[in-house]
Amino acid sequence: MKQPEEYYYQKMDRAKQAAYRVMLRGLLDLADEIQIPQIPEPDGAWLYDVFFQLRLDHPEIFWATGFKYRYFLDSTNLIFVPEYMFEKNKIREHQKALAARVEKLVRPAAKLSELEKEQYVHDFICENVHYDKLKKPYSHEIIGPLGHGVGVCEGIAKSVKVLCDALGVWCMIVICGNNPEKGIKYRHTWNIVRIGGQYYHLDVTFDNSLGERDGDAVRIRYDYFNLDDKNVFRDHEPLIAPAPKCDDGAHFYYKEKKLSFTKTDEVYKRALQAAKKGKMLTFHWRGGYLTREVLGELLDEIRKAGAEKGKQAVVSLNWPQAVIRLHYTENAESVVMQEANEGEQTE
């Protein structure tokens, strides 16, 4: 397996980097105790920062869930005591199974381009992983999505990174804070990828929440595939740790696929095709802000296209990202406002 991208390690000072390397070796060896040398001061918060960011860089270390520590007043060394999710033989079994699983999953994508690899990982998660509302302990780790097909945003973002690392695609995990005033109770986790030398936000959890199942098939959404900073923070809170700037908006998925419209007549023409062929249409609006007035104009064009074929529009809208999905039926019209989240309206 290729070396994981260690973005957070690169941003640490020398003392934290030294602790990071010793901690990493010990966790990989499943050590009961790890001696951390030359700690500036016996500070649990300092140690937590190293442990927390190490696990963002190395989500393959799914078994280390916490730690305790002890120290002596006359020593600069500290004894780090990791807490493991399973007993050691069980960890080794899971390690072997997950390594084989990852190798098998990435093999078909090995020769694809960077962008194609990114989409391959995104689509695999959207098609095969369900949001775990019960939040089992393993749902926060790669063992949930990759081993059991369930996960919350943290486990999904970690799985995306593990798969991207295995495919040689630069990827990191980012985390934003909560915001109780907005009803956002929890931190949210997603990824930043580097494609063609440019950085982009990739939130597979939000796209997963918008996807629709039709029997065994999934209608995958790409509303959060390669967003820039401006757009992702329309419905994401600020990050709690530094990350690369994502200032390229040219390779957002719908723009790449020529499904990002700036004129109402474009919407009408594509909606007419959808009504004629009985197809689903998903598009992005970038002809200025999507105000209620503009939305009304777009809905008028969508209705007009359906009326020409004697059909009614069923429309769903992701307002923050200005993405509209529609299809036509013989039944009554409906317009649904969608909210991308982790499977629950409060998250």
Summary of the structure (lengths in Angstrom):
residues: 347
radius of gyration: 22.8
end to end distance: 33.7
largest distance: 84.1
contacts: 1076
relative contact order: 0.09
helix: 41%
strand: 23%
